[in-house]
Amino acid sequence: MMDISKIQNLKNQAISRILEAKTEKELEELRIEYLGRKGEITNLLKEIPKIKLEKRVEFGKLLNEVKKAVEETIKSQQFTIHNSQFVNEKEWLDVTAPGEKPPLGHLHLITYTIREISRIFEKIGFTRVRYPEVEWDWYPFEGLNMPKNHPARDEWETFFIEGLKHPGYGEAVLTPHTSSGQLREMENYKPPIRMLNIAKCYRRQSDASHAPMFYQFEGLVIDRGISICHLKGILNYFVIQYFGPERKTRIRPFHFQFTEPSFEFDVTCIVCGGKGKLRNGERCKVCKEGWMELGGSGMVHPIVLKNGGIDPKKYTGFAWGWGVERLFMMKYGIDDIRLLFSGDLRFLEQF
């Protein structure tokens, strides 16, 4: 059984012994002892596949860090031993030695995911757009078939802005979903429409799977003869491109006020492979039953088409709205959305 404290002790012991080595022969013997084919660290790395799935990433990352630290210490000590053969280390300076490079960062995980989503849909003719984050009430609610005092509004936990009101479109809000962009797109353009709207959304929710501010990406397709088959086909295409060909999808009947019919779209869980159980027979803690909900979708409601200035007798369309963070979490089996906003380099540097 692997033990984190024992691994740390092994690391400290190895580094201590390497720094005490006086000759290159001693250093080579230590390298074989720890990193050789039958070395202590090598043997531990071979044991990783035998560890429980939920602990495998933690131990794998730790052992790789230990291996890297030992390798760097050996390299550093080789340099020290080599130079000590010529002059005293305090008096000698190699002006040709390269300087230490500063650490390089990378794009934030959410930014990277947004770019990846955009590239996938651009390949099949979707146009990326942006619409206001501070919006009039009519666009995220009334225009989407949710009149005042409708129970469906309670689900959105909306932030209202005091002292800002439009005589025709109502109060100002921080848009709770990217679906408000559907009406903006219909006002600006006539069919055929293939819209991809990626933006920040705001809701008064905060827990392991919700944040007061999060990102959504909204898709909208409107043309003559658009059907559920087109919806399923395009979303299947995206899942295969983003998650890989081994993932399966399904749609379930649901209700959204702005689509009819409406569906929830599910994908098989990455942790258990869609089985609902882990290799040790325990129930999967991430999905519980093998499926994970990606988000909502459906055929655009005729009332919404009318509100956008499009004749529902001539045109049909479908739309979906999925969370960007949720998509990333489901791809890598992360169970707490707050990690993405924490700025913790120990987490961010794993990707």
MIROBA-621672 format. One record per residue (C-alpha): residue in three letters; chain; x, y, z. Coordinates in nm, 3 decimals, padded with zeros to 5 digits. Each point is the difference from the previous one (the first is absolute). Layout:
# residues N
GUVEX lummi tordo       X       Y       Z
GUVEX   ala     A       X       Y       Z
...
# end
This chain:
# residues 351
GUVEX lummi tordo       X       Y       Z
GUVEX   met     A  00.000  00.000  00.000
GUVEX   met     A  00.140  00.337 -00.102
GUVEX   asp     A  00.034  00.265  00.269
GUVEX   ile     A  00.052  00.369 -00.073
GUVEX   ser     A  00.226  00.055  00.303
GUVEX   lys     A  00.222 -00.294 -00.102
GUVEX   ile     A  00.032  00.141 -00.351
GUVEX   gln     A  00.100  00.341  00.139
GUVEX   asn     A  00.254 -00.165  00.231
GUVEX   leu     A  00.143 -00.193 -00.296
GUVEX   lys     A  00.035  00.326 -00.193
GUVEX   asn     A  00.174  00.178  00.290
GUVEX   gln     A  00.233 -00.296  00.059
GUVEX   ala     A  00.094 -00.022 -00.369
GUVEX   ile     A  00.074  00.372 -00.033
GUVEX   ser     A  00.203  00.001  00.321
GUVEX   arg     A  00.216 -00.293 -00.112
GUVEX   ile     A  00.050  00.149 -00.349
GUVEX   leu     A  00.119  00.332  00.143
GUVEX   glu     A  00.253 -00.185  00.216
GUVEX   ala     A  00.150 -00.187 -00.297
GUVEX   lys     A  00.366  00.097 -00.067
GUVEX   thr     A  00.071 -00.186 -00.324
GUVEX   glu     A -00.180 -00.069 -00.325
GUVEX   lys     A  00.019 -00.372  00.077
GUVEX   glu     A -00.193  00.046  00.324
GUVEX   leu     A -00.254  00.212 -00.187
GUVEX   glu     A -00.053 -00.267 -00.267
GUVEX   glu     A -00.053 -00.266  00.268
GUVEX   leu     A -00.265  00.217  00.163
GUVEX   arg     A -00.167  00.063 -00.334
GUVEX   ile     A -00.030 -00.377 -00.060
GUVEX   glu     A -00.123 -00.055  00.356
GUVEX   tyr     A -00.288  00.243 -00.036
GUVEX   leu     A -00.067  00.039 -00.374
GUVEX   gly     A  00.141 -00.315 -00.158
GUVEX   arg     A -00.216 -00.276 -00.148
GUVEX   lys     A -00.037 -00.154  00.346
GUVEX   gly     A  00.039  00.325  00.193
GUVEX   glu     A -00.222  00.094  00.294
GUVEX   ile     A -00.182  00.283 -00.179
GUVEX   thr     A -00.036 -00.205 -00.320
GUVEX   asn     A -00.158 -00.286  00.196
GUVEX   leu     A -00.250  00.238  00.160
GUVEX   leu     A -00.098  00.138 -00.342
GUVEX   lys     A -00.071 -00.357 -00.114
GUVEX   glu     A -00.245 -00.037  00.290
GUVEX   ile     A -00.225  00.289 -00.111
GUVEX   pro     A -00.237 -00.213 -00.217
GUVEX   lys     A -00.077 -00.208  00.311
GUVEX   ile     A -00.120  00.301  00.200
GUVEX   lys     A -00.370  00.085  00.032
GUVEX   leu     A -00.119  00.223 -00.283
GUVEX   glu     A -00.089  00.296  00.223
GUVEX   lys     A  00.354  00.007  00.148
GUVEX   arg     A  00.193 -00.072 -00.318
GUVEX   val     A  00.034  00.361 -00.122
GUVEX   glu     A  00.120  00.122  00.342
GUVEX   phe     A  00.272 -00.264  00.036
GUVEX   gly     A  00.102  00.019 -00.366
GUVEX   lys     A  00.051  00.377  00.021
GUVEX   leu     A  00.195 -00.030  00.327
GUVEX   leu     A  00.231 -00.275 -00.130
GUVEX   asn     A  00.071  00.192 -00.321
GUVEX   glu     A  00.093  00.304  00.210
GUVEX   val     A  00.232 -00.215  00.214
GUVEX   lys     A  00.163 -00.151 -00.310
GUVEX   lys     A  00.051  00.344 -00.153
GUVEX   ala     A  00.148  00.139  00.323
GUVEX   val     A  00.246 -00.290  00.027
GUVEX   glu     A  00.104  00.034 -00.366
GUVEX   glu     A  00.059  00.375  00.037
GUVEX   thr     A  00.200 -00.051  00.321
GUVEX   ile     A  00.222 -00.259 -00.171
GUVEX   lys     A  00.058  00.237 -00.293
GUVEX   ser     A  00.084  00.287  00.235
GUVEX   gln     A  00.240 -00.214  00.206
GUVEX   gln     A  00.171 -00.124 -00.317
GUVEX   phe     A  00.070  00.359 -00.093
GUVEX   thr     A  00.135  00.074  00.348
GUVEX   ile     A  00.228 -00.307  00.007
GUVEX   his     A  00.131  00.068 -00.349
GUVEX   asn     A  00.093  00.360  00.073
GUVEX   ser     A  00.151 -00.077  00.340
GUVEX   gln     A  00.269 -00.200 -00.177
GUVEX   phe     A  00.142  00.320 -00.149
GUVEX   val     A -00.047  00.286  00.246
GUVEX   asn     A -00.168  00.084  00.325
GUVEX   glu     A -00.375  00.046 -00.059
GUVEX   lys     A -00.004  00.340  00.177
GUVEX   glu     A  00.267  00.141 -00.231
GUVEX   trp     A -00.126 -00.141 -00.329
GUVEX   leu     A -00.271  00.146 -00.221
GUVEX   asp     A -00.102 -00.132 -00.339
GUVEX   val     A -00.118  00.310 -00.184
GUVEX   thr     A -00.114 -00.212 -00.295
GUVEX   ala     A -00.251 -00.198  00.210
GUVEX   pro     A -00.361  00.077 -00.095
GUVEX   gly     A -00.208  00.192  00.252
GUVEX   glu     A -00.304 -00.139  00.174
GUVEX   lys     A -00.310  00.042 -00.213
GUVEX   pro     A -00.302  00.156  00.170
GUVEX   pro     A -00.305 -00.227  00.027
GUVEX   leu     A -00.244  00.034 -00.291
GUVEX   gly     A -00.374  00.006  00.049
GUVEX   his     A -00.279 -00.109 -00.235
GUVEX   leu     A -00.353  00.100 -00.086
GUVEX   his     A -00.256 -00.045  00.275
GUVEX   leu     A -00.194 -00.325 -00.030
GUVEX   ile     A -00.326  00.182 -00.072
GUVEX   thr     A  00.159  00.212 -00.275
GUVEX   tyr     A  00.151 -00.312 -00.154
GUVEX   thr     A -00.336 -00.179  00.010
GUVEX   ile     A -00.181  00.295 -00.161
GUVEX   arg     A  00.252  00.004 -00.286
GUVEX   glu     A -00.033 -00.376 -00.044
GUVEX   ile     A -00.381  00.022 -00.014
GUVEX   ser     A  00.017  00.286 -00.251
GUVEX   arg     A  00.235 -00.191 -00.233
GUVEX   ile     A -00.224 -00.308 -00.001
GUVEX   phe     A -00.312  00.191 -00.102
GUVEX   glu     A  00.177  00.230 -00.246
GUVEX   lys     A  00.083 -00.310 -00.206
GUVEX   ile     A -00.371 -00.057 -00.070
GUVEX   gly     A -00.096  00.358 -00.080
GUVEX   phe     A -00.089  00.154  00.337
GUVEX   thr     A  00.081  00.368  00.059
GUVEX   arg     A  00.126  00.111  00.342
GUVEX   val     A -00.190  00.302  00.135
GUVEX   arg     A -00.014  00.202  00.323
GUVEX   tyr     A -00.305  00.166  00.153
GUVEX   pro     A -00.045  00.218  00.312
GUVEX   glu     A  00.061 -00.139  00.348
GUVEX   val     A -00.213  00.283  00.144
GUVEX   glu     A -00.330 -00.055 -00.176
GUVEX   trp     A -00.361  00.122  00.002
GUVEX   asp     A -00.248 -00.238  00.165
GUVEX   trp     A -00.183 -00.066 -00.328
GUVEX   tyr     A  00.293 -00.181 -00.166
GUVEX   pro     A  00.075 -00.271  00.262
GUVEX   phe     A -00.360 -00.036  00.122
GUVEX   glu     A -00.311  00.150 -00.164
GUVEX   gly     A  00.125 -00.035 -00.357
GUVEX   leu     A  00.088 -00.363  00.078
GUVEX   asn     A -00.360 -00.081  00.098
GUVEX   met     A  00.043  00.069  00.374
GUVEX   pro     A -00.238  00.282  00.090
GUVEX   lys     A  00.014  00.186  00.334
GUVEX   asn     A -00.078 -00.214  00.307
GUVEX   his     A  00.045 -00.323 -00.200
GUVEX   pro     A  00.125 -00.281  00.233
GUVEX   ala     A  00.281 -00.085 -00.245
GUVEX   arg     A  00.170  00.327  00.094
GUVEX   asp     A  00.064 -00.130  00.352
GUVEX   glu     A  00.254 -00.250 -00.138
GUVEX   trp     A  00.236  00.272 -00.121
GUVEX   glu     A  00.069  00.185  00.331
GUVEX   thr     A  00.053  00.324 -00.190
GUVEX   phe     A  00.208  00.308  00.092
GUVEX   phe     A -00.206  00.314 -00.066
GUVEX   ile     A  00.163  00.343 -00.040
GUVEX   glu     A -00.164  00.278  00.198
GUVEX   gly     A -00.094  00.327 -00.166
GUVEX   leu     A  00.039 -00.119 -00.359
GUVEX   lys     A -00.315 -00.069 -00.199
GUVEX   his     A -00.109  00.009 -00.365
GUVEX   pro     A -00.356  00.124 -00.077
GUVEX   gly     A -00.061 -00.286 -00.242
GUVEX   tyr     A  00.237 -00.280  00.104
GUVEX   gly     A -00.024  00.019  00.381
GUVEX   glu     A  00.262 -00.009  00.274
GUVEX   ala     A  00.373 -00.047 -00.051
GUVEX   val     A  00.148 -00.334  00.112
GUVEX   leu     A  00.330 -00.185 -00.008
GUVEX   thr     A -00.094 -00.256 -00.262
GUVEX   pro     A -00.057 -00.340  00.168
GUVEX   his     A  00.052 -00.199 -00.321
GUVEX   thr     A  00.133  00.045 -00.352
GUVEX   ser     A -00.345 -00.077 -00.141
GUVEX   ser     A -00.067  00.374  00.002
GUVEX   gly     A  00.231  00.015 -00.300
GUVEX   gln     A -00.251 -00.200 -00.208
GUVEX   leu     A -00.236  00.297 -00.036
GUVEX   arg     A  00.288  00.240 -00.063
GUVEX   glu     A  00.123 -00.227 -00.281
GUVEX   met     A -00.347 -00.024 -00.158
GUVEX   glu     A -00.035  00.379  00.009
GUVEX   asn     A  00.338  00.050 -00.168
GUVEX   tyr     A -00.009 -00.278 -00.261
GUVEX   lys     A -00.253 -00.199 -00.197
GUVEX   pro     A  00.017 -00.376 -00.067
GUVEX   pro     A  00.204 -00.201 -00.060
GUVEX   ile     A  00.155  00.052  00.345
GUVEX   arg     A  00.282 -00.197  00.162
GUVEX   met     A  00.093  00.187  00.316
GUVEX   leu     A  00.247 -00.084  00.276
GUVEX   asn     A -00.024  00.240  00.294
GUVEX   ile     A  00.256 -00.047  00.280
GUVEX   ala     A -00.030  00.237  00.294
GUVEX   lys     A -00.004  00.048  00.377
GUVEX   cys     A -00.325 -00.070  00.184
GUVEX   tyr     A -00.107  00.096  00.352
GUVEX   arg     A -00.222 -00.176  00.254
GUVEX   arg     A -00.031  00.016  00.378
GUVEX   gln     A  00.134 -00.352  00.050
GUVEX   ser     A  00.321 -00.123  00.160
GUVEX   asp     A  00.106 -00.357  00.084
GUVEX   ala     A  00.225 -00.278 -00.133
GUVEX   ser     A -00.173 -00.001 -00.339
GUVEX   his     A -00.124  00.363 -00.026
GUVEX   ala     A  00.164  00.343  00.006
GUVEX   pro     A -00.154  00.352  00.004
GUVEX   met     A  00.184  00.070 -00.326
GUVEX   phe     A  00.062 -00.271 -00.258
GUVEX   tyr     A  00.034 -00.045 -00.376
GUVEX   gln     A -00.257 -00.147 -00.238
GUVEX   phe     A  00.002 -00.070 -00.370
GUVEX   glu     A -00.323  00.030 -00.191
GUVEX   gly     A -00.066 -00.149 -00.340
GUVEX   leu     A -00.284  00.105 -00.229
GUVEX   val     A -00.090 -00.143 -00.341
GUVEX   ile     A -00.297  00.134 -00.201
GUVEX   asp     A -00.087 -00.093 -00.357
GUVEX   arg     A -00.269 -00.169 -00.206
GUVEX   gly     A -00.063 -00.364  00.091
GUVEX   ile     A  00.215 -00.014  00.317
GUVEX   ser     A -00.096 -00.298  00.220
GUVEX   ile     A  00.101 -00.189  00.315
GUVEX   cys     A  00.221 -00.222 -00.218
GUVEX   his     A  00.216  00.302 -00.081
GUVEX   leu     A  00.021  00.092  00.370
GUVEX   lys     A  00.110 -00.351  00.099
GUVEX   gly     A  00.246 -00.023 -00.288
GUVEX   ile     A  00.180  00.328  00.070
GUVEX   leu     A  00.021 -00.057  00.375
GUVEX   asn     A  00.127 -00.356 -00.058
GUVEX   tyr     A  00.266  00.144 -00.230
GUVEX   phe     A  00.111  00.242  00.270
GUVEX   val     A  00.017 -00.267  00.272
GUVEX   ile     A  00.218 -00.225 -00.219
GUVEX   gln     A  00.231  00.290 -00.089
GUVEX   tyr     A  00.035  00.122  00.359
GUVEX   phe     A -00.019 -00.315  00.213
GUVEX   gly     A  00.114 -00.262 -00.251
GUVEX   pro     A -00.169 -00.275 -00.206
GUVEX   glu     A -00.043 -00.237  00.294
GUVEX   arg     A -00.256  00.223  00.176
GUVEX   lys     A -00.371 -00.068 -00.059
GUVEX   thr     A -00.293  00.243  00.022
GUVEX   arg     A -00.372 -00.005  00.060
GUVEX   ile     A -00.285  00.251  00.016
GUVEX   arg     A -00.279 -00.001  00.259
GUVEX   pro     A -00.334  00.183 -00.018
GUVEX   phe     A -00.004  00.309  00.222
GUVEX   his     A -00.169  00.339  00.021
GUVEX   phe     A  00.140  00.342 -00.078
GUVEX   gln     A -00.234  00.292 -00.052
GUVEX   phe     A  00.179  00.117 -00.316
GUVEX   thr     A  00.027 -00.334 -00.187
GUVEX   glu     A -00.264 -00.254 -00.109
GUVEX   pro     A  00.072 -00.286  00.012
GUVEX   ser     A  00.282  00.029  00.255
GUVEX   phe     A  00.277 -00.241  00.094
GUVEX   glu     A  00.281 -00.057  00.247
GUVEX   phe     A  00.315 -00.123 -00.175
GUVEX   asp     A  00.215 -00.260  00.180
GUVEX   val     A  00.344 -00.150 -00.059
GUVEX   thr     A  00.157 -00.311  00.152
GUVEX   cys     A  00.213  00.062  00.310
GUVEX   ile     A  00.378  00.015 -00.053
GUVEX   val     A  00.078 -00.136  00.349
GUVEX   cys     A -00.192 -00.328 -00.022
GUVEX   gly     A -00.027 -00.025 -00.379
GUVEX   gly     A -00.380  00.014  00.009
GUVEX   lys     A -00.034 -00.305  00.225
GUVEX   gly     A -00.103  00.179  00.319
GUVEX   lys     A  00.252 -00.208  00.196
GUVEX   leu     A  00.375  00.014  00.049
GUVEX   arg     A  00.238 -00.291 -00.052
GUVEX   asn     A -00.015 -00.087  00.369
GUVEX   gly     A -00.379 -00.033 -00.022
GUVEX   glu     A -00.077  00.322  00.186
GUVEX   arg     A -00.263  00.236 -00.136
GUVEX   cys     A  00.142  00.289 -00.203
GUVEX   lys     A -00.009  00.314  00.216
GUVEX   val     A  00.010  00.234 -00.298
GUVEX   cys     A -00.296 -00.121 -00.206
GUVEX   lys     A -00.175 -00.262  00.222
GUVEX   glu     A -00.152 -00.178 -00.302
GUVEX   gly     A  00.239  00.024 -00.296
GUVEX   trp     A -00.144  00.313 -00.163
GUVEX   met     A  00.084  00.368  00.055
GUVEX   glu     A -00.223  00.290 -00.104
GUVEX   leu     A  00.160  00.239 -00.247
GUVEX   gly     A -00.287  00.247 -00.009
GUVEX   gly     A -00.327  00.100 -00.161
GUVEX   ser     A -00.106  00.011 -00.364
GUVEX   gly     A -00.310 -00.007 -00.216
GUVEX   met     A -00.191  00.135 -00.297
GUVEX   val     A -00.048  00.377  00.013
GUVEX   his     A -00.352  00.081  00.121
GUVEX   pro     A -00.221  00.163 -00.270
GUVEX   ile     A -00.071  00.291  00.236
GUVEX   val     A  00.374  00.067  00.032
GUVEX   leu     A  00.036 -00.004 -00.379
GUVEX   lys     A -00.286  00.251 -00.030
GUVEX   asn     A  00.158  00.223  00.267
GUVEX   gly     A  00.321 -00.005 -00.203
GUVEX   gly     A -00.183  00.108 -00.314
GUVEX   ile     A  00.011 -00.342 -00.176
GUVEX   asp     A -00.303 -00.177 -00.145
GUVEX   pro     A -00.035 -00.342  00.178
GUVEX   lys     A -00.211 -00.129 -00.291
GUVEX   lys     A  00.298  00.034 -00.234
GUVEX   tyr     A  00.293 -00.066  00.231
GUVEX   thr     A  00.090 -00.234  00.285
GUVEX   gly     A  00.309 -00.018  00.213
GUVEX   phe     A  00.168 -00.148  00.302
GUVEX   ala     A  00.214  00.136  00.282
GUVEX   trp     A  00.207 -00.117  00.295
GUVEX   gly     A  00.174  00.162  00.295
GUVEX   trp     A  00.282 -00.180  00.182
GUVEX   gly     A  00.246  00.108  00.269
GUVEX   val     A  00.364  00.038 -00.107
GUVEX   glu     A  00.136 -00.089  00.345
GUVEX   arg     A -00.233 -00.299  00.025
GUVEX   leu     A  00.127 -00.125 -00.335
GUVEX   phe     A  00.362  00.020  00.116
GUVEX   met     A -00.083 -00.167  00.333
GUVEX   met     A -00.170 -00.290 -00.176
GUVEX   lys     A  00.292 -00.049 -00.237
GUVEX   tyr     A  00.252 -00.039  00.282
GUVEX   gly     A -00.218 -00.134  00.283
GUVEX   ile     A  00.025  00.313  00.222
GUVEX   asp     A -00.273  00.018  00.265
GUVEX   asp     A  00.031  00.359  00.133
GUVEX   ile     A -00.047  00.304 -00.226
GUVEX   arg     A  00.169  00.227  00.256
GUVEX   leu     A  00.340 -00.150 -00.084
GUVEX   leu     A -00.018  00.170 -00.342
GUVEX   phe     A -00.031  00.345  00.161
GUVEX   ser     A  00.236 -00.053  00.294
GUVEX   gly     A  00.328  00.097 -00.170
GUVEX   asp     A  00.165 -00.293  00.176
GUVEX   leu     A  00.308 -00.081 -00.211
GUVEX   arg     A  00.018 -00.352  00.142
GUVEX   phe     A -00.328 -00.068 -00.179
GUVEX   leu     A  00.046  00.216 -00.313
GUVEX   glu     A  00.347 -00.133 -00.082
GUVEX   gln     A -00.139 -00.352 -00.047
GUVEX   phe     A -00.151  00.106 -00.334
# end
